Amino acid sequence: MLREEATGSAPASSDRRLLYGLADAAWEFVLTSVLLYCVVTAARWLASPDSPLAVNSTRAATALGGVVVGIVLVVLITSPPGRCSGAHMNPAISVALWLMGAFPGRYVPVYAAAQLAGSVSGTALGRLCWGPVVSRSSLHYAAVHPSPAWNVAALVVAESGCLMLVVLMVGFFLAHPAISRWLPYAVGTATALMITMLGQLSGGSANPARQLGPALLSGGTRLLWVYLAAPLIGAALGAAVHCLFQRRLGTPTPCTYRLCGNDDALQNRAR
């Protein structure tokens, strides 16, 4: 067996990579489930009127919720499962990394399916744990919604623009391995700021998996298509701008999925 791997048996290597790719996607399901469970939990305790921890100011509750989500993201990204799968927890991020050449395209569909399934699973787990309180009109399973003053065009611009900036940030960190270890903290901080600044305006989602589960379980699917499509638009724009900088300014190419450590377990197993 060792000799077969050393000589690079194509079928064995391909099957092994597929197997570990599916295993990493399973971790994406778990991580996204935990993320959405924490989102629902934060909403239950910070925004529910009957909670002893409820914050009277909606803006303050949104900001505090953003901090909680940012911390959760850092913990999940730096956890062993997160280091194994890459902890995308966002289909748009998986698409962007693929477009930048930093993630295998063959894993994008299974990653996206796992993340979206995790969204529904984590939201349902929150409902199971905290009961009907999370389904009340004041919470709606932590589903986000735009300000009444915002139209669809403004919502698309905000949600896609946020994801584009996140993609550029991720691309920058991955292109500079010396500082890539700080990426989880940058992602957590950027997410907290995004929720704080836009939570009362666009919802500050920028993640199809963040909205799918809450929207489906609450029945508030009228603008769901925007929250699903806009981040993908931002992913494409961010990847395009990064590639433009790479060609015009000589920006280093982002580390690949394997070289950045997101798939280092896969690399070691395949040897």
NORRAMO-V105772 format. One record per residue. N is the residue number from 1. RES is the residue in three letters. PHI is phi in radians with two decimals (999 if undefined). OMEGA is omega in radians with two decimals (999 if undefined). D_CENTER is the distance of its C-alpha to the mean C-alpha in whole Angstrom. Layout:
N|RES|PHI|OMEGA|D_CENTER  N|RES|PHI|OMEGA|D_CENTER
This chain:
1|MET|999|3.13|37  2|LEU|-1.13|3.14|37  3|ARG|-1.16|-3.13|39  4|GLU|-1.11|3.11|37  5|GLU|-1.21|-3.09|34  6|ALA|-1.15|-3.13|36  7|THR|-1.47|3.03|37  8|GLY|1.35|3.08|34  9|SER|-1.06|-3.03|35  10|ALA|-1.08|-3.13|32  11|PRO|-1.08|-3.13|32  12|ALA|-1.12|-3.14|32  13|SER|-1.12|-3.13|29  14|SER|-1.12|3.13|27  15|ASP|-1.12|-3.11|27  16|ARG|-1.18|3.13|26  17|ARG|-1.14|3.10|23  18|LEU|-1.10|-3.13|22  19|LEU|-1.06|-3.11|23  20|TYR|-1.27|3.03|20  21|GLY|-1.12|3.09|18  22|LEU|-1.16|3.10|18  23|ALA|-1.13|3.10|18  24|ASP|-1.14|3.09|15  25|ALA|-1.11|3.08|13  26|ALA|-1.09|3.07|15  27|TRP|-1.15|3.08|13  28|GLU|-1.07|3.08|10  29|PHE|-1.06|-3.12|11  30|VAL|-1.13|-3.10|12  31|LEU|-1.11|3.14|10  32|THR|-1.18|3.07|8  33|SER|-1.06|3.12|11  34|VAL|-1.10|3.14|12  35|LEU|-1.03|-3.11|9  36|LEU|-1.20|3.06|10  37|TYR|-1.04|3.13|14  38|CYS|-1.18|3.10|14  39|VAL|-1.11|3.12|13  40|VAL|-1.11|3.13|16  41|THR|-1.10|3.12|18  42|ALA|-1.08|3.11|17  43|ALA|-1.12|-3.11|18  44|ARG|-1.08|-3.05|21  45|TRP|-1.57|-3.10|23  46|LEU|-1.70|-3.02|22  47|ALA|-2.03|-3.13|23  48|SER|-1.32|-3.09|25  49|PRO|-1.03|-3.10|29  50|ASP|-1.58|-3.13|30  51|SER|-1.49|3.09|28  52|PRO|-1.19|3.13|30  53|LEU|-1.78|-3.08|27  54|ALA|-1.06|3.10|26  55|VAL|-1.75|-3.05|26  56|ASN|-1.12|-3.13|29  57|SER|-1.41|3.11|27  58|THR|-1.09|3.13|24  59|ARG|-1.12|3.13|23  60|ALA|-1.17|3.11|23  61|ALA|-1.11|3.11|22  62|THR|-1.12|3.14|19  63|ALA|-1.12|3.13|19  64|LEU|-1.15|3.06|19  65|GLY|-1.08|3.09|16  66|GLY|-1.10|3.09|14  67|VAL|-1.11|3.13|16  68|VAL|-1.05|-3.14|15  69|VAL|-1.11|3.12|11  70|GLY|-1.07|3.12|11  71|ILE|-1.15|3.12|14  72|VAL|-1.05|3.13|12  73|LEU|-1.07|3.13|9  74|VAL|-1.05|-3.13|12  75|VAL|-1.09|-3.11|13  76|LEU|-1.20|-3.11|11  77|ILE|-1.16|-3.10|10  78|THR|-1.54|3.12|14  79|SER|-1.25|3.09|15  80|PRO|-0.96|3.08|17  81|PRO|-1.08|3.12|14  82|GLY|-1.14|3.10|12  83|ARG|-1.21|-3.14|14  84|CYS|-1.32|-3.05|15  85|SER|-1.61|-3.04|12  86|GLY|1.75|3.07|10  87|ALA|0.90|3.07|7  88|HIS|-1.21|3.14|5  89|MET|0.94|-3.08|3  90|ASN|-2.76|-3.14|3  91|PRO|-0.99|-3.13|7  92|ALA|-1.17|3.09|7  93|ILE|-1.18|3.10|6  94|SER|-1.06|3.11|8  95|VAL|-1.12|-3.12|11  96|ALA|-1.10|3.13|11  97|LEU|-1.11|3.07|12  98|TRP|-1.11|-3.13|14  99|LEU|-1.12|3.10|16  100|MET|-1.53|3.12|17  101|GLY|1.36|-3.10|18  102|ALA|-1.91|-3.13|16  103|PHE|-2.70|-3.10|15  104|PRO|-1.14|-3.13|17  105|GLY|-1.07|-3.11|17  106|ARG|-1.19|3.14|18  107|TYR|-1.61|-3.05|15  108|VAL|-1.04|-3.12|13  109|PRO|-1.05|-3.10|15  110|VAL|-1.25|3.06|14  111|TYR|-1.12|-3.11|11  112|ALA|-1.08|3.13|10  113|ALA|-1.09|3.14|13  114|ALA|-1.16|-3.13|12  115|GLN|-1.16|3.14|8  116|LEU|-1.19|3.07|10  117|ALA|-1.13|3.09|13  118|GLY|-1.11|3.09|11  119|SER|-1.07|3.13|10  120|VAL|-1.17|-3.11|14  121|SER|-1.10|-3.12|15  122|GLY|-1.14|3.10|14  123|THR|-1.16|3.11|15  124|ALA|-1.11|3.10|18  125|LEU|-1.13|3.08|18  126|GLY|-1.09|3.10|18  127|ARG|-1.13|-3.14|21  128|LEU|-1.14|-3.08|23  129|CYS|-1.36|-3.00|23  130|TRP|-1.79|3.05|24  131|GLY|1.42|-3.03|26  132|PRO|-1.15|-3.13|26  133|VAL|-1.02|-3.09|26  134|VAL|-1.32|3.13|22  135|SER|-1.66|-3.14|23  136|ARG|-1.14|-3.06|26  137|SER|-1.09|-3.14|26  138|SER|-1.33|-3.10|25  139|LEU|-2.09|-3.11|21  140|HIS|0.90|3.11|21  141|TYR|1.04|-3.13|18  142|ALA|1.19|3.07|16  143|ALA|-1.16|3.12|16  144|VAL|-1.61|3.12|15  145|HIS|-2.67|-3.12|18  146|PRO|-1.39|3.03|20  147|SER|-1.10|3.11|23  148|PRO|-0.98|-3.13|26  149|ALA|-1.40|-3.09|27  150|TRP|-1.66|3.04|24  151|ASN|-1.67|-3.07|25  152|VAL|-1.10|-3.12|22  153|ALA|-1.07|3.13|23  154|ALA|-1.12|3.13|22  155|LEU|-1.12|3.12|19  156|VAL|-1.08|-3.13|18  157|VAL|-1.09|-3.11|19  158|ALA|-1.15|-3.08|17  159|GLU|-1.20|3.11|13  160|SER|-1.26|3.13|14  161|GLY|-1.12|3.11|15  162|CYS|-1.06|-3.11|13  163|LEU|-1.18|3.10|10  164|MET|-1.06|3.12|13  165|LEU|-1.14|3.10|14  166|VAL|-1.11|3.13|10  167|VAL|-1.09|3.11|11  168|LEU|-1.10|3.10|15  169|MET|-1.14|3.13|14  170|VAL|-1.08|3.12|12  171|GLY|-1.04|3.13|15  172|PHE|-1.11|-3.12|17  173|PHE|-1.13|-3.12|16  174|LEU|-1.23|3.11|16  175|ALA|-1.39|-3.13|20  176|HIS|-2.23|-3.07|21  177|PRO|-0.94|-3.11|21  178|ALA|-1.13|-3.13|23  179|ILE|-2.01|-3.06|21  180|SER|-1.09|-3.14|18  181|ARG|-1.16|3.13|18  182|TRP|-1.55|-3.09|17  183|LEU|-1.02|3.13|13  184|PRO|-0.98|-3.12|12  185|TYR|-1.27|3.08|14  186|ALA|-1.17|3.11|13  187|VAL|-1.12|3.13|10  188|GLY|-1.07|3.14|11  189|THR|-1.16|-3.14|14  190|ALA|-1.09|3.13|12  191|THR|-1.15|3.12|10  192|ALA|-1.08|3.12|13  193|LEU|-1.15|3.14|15  194|MET|-1.09|3.13|13  195|ILE|-1.16|-3.13|14  196|THR|-1.10|-3.06|17  197|MET|-1.42|-3.03|18  198|LEU|-1.99|-3.09|17  199|GLY|-1.00|-3.14|16  200|GLN|-1.58|-3.09|20  201|LEU|-1.95|3.14|20  202|SER|-1.74|-3.04|17  203|GLY|1.87|3.09|15  204|GLY|1.08|-3.11|13  205|SER|-1.49|-3.13|10  206|ALA|0.94|-3.10|8  207|ASN|-2.73|3.12|6  208|PRO|-0.96|-3.13|8  209|ALA|-1.25|3.12|7  210|ARG|-1.20|-3.02|8  211|GLN|-1.77|-3.00|11  212|LEU|-1.01|-3.10|12  213|GLY|-1.03|3.12|13  214|PRO|-1.03|-3.12|15  215|ALA|-1.18|-3.13|16  216|LEU|-1.16|-3.09|18  217|LEU|-1.27|3.13|19  218|SER|-1.53|-3.10|21  219|GLY|1.44|-3.14|22  220|GLY|-1.57|-3.03|21  221|THR|-1.78|-3.04|20  222|ARG|-1.02|-3.13|22  223|LEU|-1.87|-3.11|19  224|LEU|-1.03|-3.11|17  225|TRP|-1.04|3.12|17  226|VAL|-1.17|-3.12|16  227|TYR|-1.21|3.06|13  228|LEU|-1.51|-3.01|12  229|ALA|-1.48|-3.04|14  230|ALA|-1.02|3.10|14  231|PRO|-1.08|3.10|10  232|LEU|-1.18|3.05|12  233|ILE|-1.09|3.10|15  234|GLY|-1.08|3.11|13  235|ALA|-1.09|-3.14|12  236|ALA|-1.14|-3.14|15  237|LEU|-1.16|3.14|17  238|GLY|-1.09|3.11|15  239|ALA|-1.13|3.13|16  240|ALA|-1.13|3.13|19  241|VAL|-1.14|3.11|20  242|HIS|-1.06|3.14|19  243|CYS|-1.13|3.09|21  244|LEU|-1.13|3.07|24  245|PHE|-1.05|-3.12|24  246|GLN|-1.09|-3.12|24  247|ARG|-1.34|-3.03|27  248|ARG|-1.43|-3.03|29  249|LEU|-1.91|3.13|28  250|GLY|1.27|3.09|28  251|THR|-1.06|3.13|25  252|PRO|-1.01|3.07|24  253|THR|-1.21|3.12|22  254|PRO|-1.01|3.03|19  255|CYS|-0.98|3.09|19  256|THR|-1.29|3.11|18  257|TYR|-0.91|-3.10|16  258|ARG|-1.36|-3.02|19  259|LEU|-1.18|-3.13|20  260|CYS|-1.40|3.14|18  261|GLY|1.65|3.13|18  262|ASN|-1.15|3.14|14  263|ASP|-2.23|-3.10|17  264|ASP|-1.14|3.08|20  265|ALA|-1.14|3.10|21  266|LEU|-1.11|-3.13|21  267|GLN|-1.09|-3.12|23  268|ASN|-1.19|-3.13|26  269|ARG|-1.18|-3.06|26  270|ALA|-1.35|-3.11|27  271|ARG|-1.33|999|30
